[in-house]
Amino acid sequence: MAAMKKNLTLTSLAFSGLLFLTMHTALAQLPQRDLIIEFRQIEDTSGQSVSTQASTPLLASQQVRVRNGEKAQLSMGQSMPMQWVQSAGRRHGVTQALTWMEANQRLSVQPRWPGVKQNVTVVIEVQSTQVEDRIGADLPNQSHSQVGTTVSAPLGQWITMAATGSSLPTSVYSSSAVSDARRLFQLRVLAP
């Protein structure tokens, strides 16, 4: 039994070492340089659209510099104080409490660019925590979501990672505003 455990432990150690060497070799083959990952959100103008308002990005372009093969994180959040009635009774009156609730978004990216004239692969993870609307004296609920994806794109070109809303109808002319305009969340990777 002891010999079997020892053999299993040695096999596990050998496998772990092989996995580490494989990962280390894969990282060593990537060009050792910084990359810039840029995000933006824009309205889709792929159809024929005429407007009297200037076309500006809905979300200012965000950039993060990260080493090729490494992970970078962007986090934006807000702490909100919520006051609530903890207990109410004839003898002690009303006792109030204060709770801090968090609403935030975290974006992590990990680019892998093998070199010149090759696509860059980006692993993307988004985590979000939201505080729902408060109804009455109860504390609001918090919701959590997480999504991840891997995309591949040419270096220096914008790619659409997500879209919301509906596409503009073709051959339709109207003076009314589009209520559910299509918005694109885009990414590009630059090698400065």
Secondary structure as the mmCIF struct_conf table of DSSP 4:
data_model
#
loop_
_struct_conf.conf_type_id
_struct_conf.id
_struct_conf.beg_label_comp_id
_struct_conf.beg_label_asym_id
_struct_conf.beg_label_seq_id
_struct_conf.end_label_comp_id
_struct_conf.end_label_asym_id
_struct_conf.end_label_seq_id
HELX_RH_AL_P HELX_RH_AL_P1 ALA A 2 ALA A 28
TURN_TY1_P TURN_TY1_P1 GLN A 29 GLN A 29
BEND BEND1 LEU A 30 LEU A 30
STRN STRN1 ASP A 34 GLU A 43
BEND BEND2 GLY A 47 GLY A 47
BEND BEND3 THR A 52 GLN A 53
BEND BEND4 LEU A 58 LEU A 58
STRN STRN2 LEU A 59 ARG A 67
TURN_TY1_P TURN_TY1_P2 ASN A 68 GLY A 69
STRN STRN3 ALA A 72 GLY A 89
TURN_TY1_P TURN_TY1_P3 ARG A 90 HIS A 92
STRN STRN4 GLY A 93 ARG A 112
BEND BEND5 GLY A 115 GLY A 115
TURN_TY1_P TURN_TY1_P4 VAL A 116 LYS A 117
BEND BEND6 GLN A 118 GLN A 118
STRN STRN5 VAL A 120 VAL A 131
HELX_LH_PP_P HELX_LH_PP_P1 GLU A 132 ARG A 134
TURN_TY1_P TURN_TY1_P5 GLY A 136 ALA A 137
BEND BEND7 ASP A 138 ASP A 138
HELX_LH_PP_P HELX_LH_PP_P2 LEU A 139 ASN A 141
STRN STRN6 GLN A 142 ALA A 153
TURN_TY1_P TURN_TY1_P6 LEU A 155 GLY A 156
STRN STRN7 ILE A 159 THR A 164
BEND BEND8 GLY A 165 GLY A 165
STRN STRN8 SER A 166 SER A 166
HELX_LH_PP_P HELX_LH_PP_P3 SER A 167 PRO A 169
TURN_TY1_P TURN_TY1_P7 THR A 170 SER A 171
BEND BEND9 SER A 175 SER A 176
HELX_LH_PP_P HELX_LH_PP_P4 ALA A 177 VAL A 178
TURN_TY1_P TURN_TY1_P8 SER A 179 ASP A 180
STRN STRN9 ALA A 181 ALA A 181
STRN STRN10 ARG A 183 LEU A 190
#
